[in-house]
Amino acid sequence: MEDLLVAHGDKMNCAFAENDDMALGMVLALKAANKLDQVTVFSNDGYKKGLESIKRGELKATVGNNPNQLTDRVVDVITAHAAGETQFPDYTYIEPVLMIQDNVDEYLDPDSFF
């Protein structure tokens, strides 16, 4: 992000990261360059640190791969397997959720590890 700011800083108005950790690095670099108010940062994850950043108004949005939902789904599969189930789908779909400052409190679990 620092290199992009040096090369294209005056032309950038948004940045997308593949995950919240990368987005938080972008936020740090933008803060250091005093450009966070000029570049909107988006991400994909829905992890606790990303949601906290949204709540602070830094990261603008993330699409949730909520680890709590993923964990619940894994526990369901383990429980079913322990009960004798042997057939499971190759993929399990978890509906994505757009998390922004208006709804972040619905998804931010302060007690979550991630």
C-alpha positions, 0 to 999 in steps of 0.5 A: 500500500505504501508503494501504491501511495507513492506511485498513485496516491493522488489518483486513488479513491478506494482500495479493496483487500482480500481479507481484513488483515490486509485491509487493516494494513492499508488503513495503517499505511493510509493513516501514516500518509494522512490519506485515510479520508481520501481513500475508501477501504473495503474488505472481505472477512468479517473478523473482529479486528476488521469490524472494530475498524469499521466501528471506528470509521476507518475500514468502510465495509467488509463482506462477512465470512463470519468465523462464528457462523463457520465454527457453528457449521463445523460443530454441526458436521462434527456432531452429525458425524459423531452420531453416525452420519457419513454423507456430507455435501462437498460444499456448504454455503454460508450467506455473505453479509455486508457489514458497514458502520450502520449494522456492524454492532449486529455482527461484532462479538466482543467476546469472539477470538476472531 
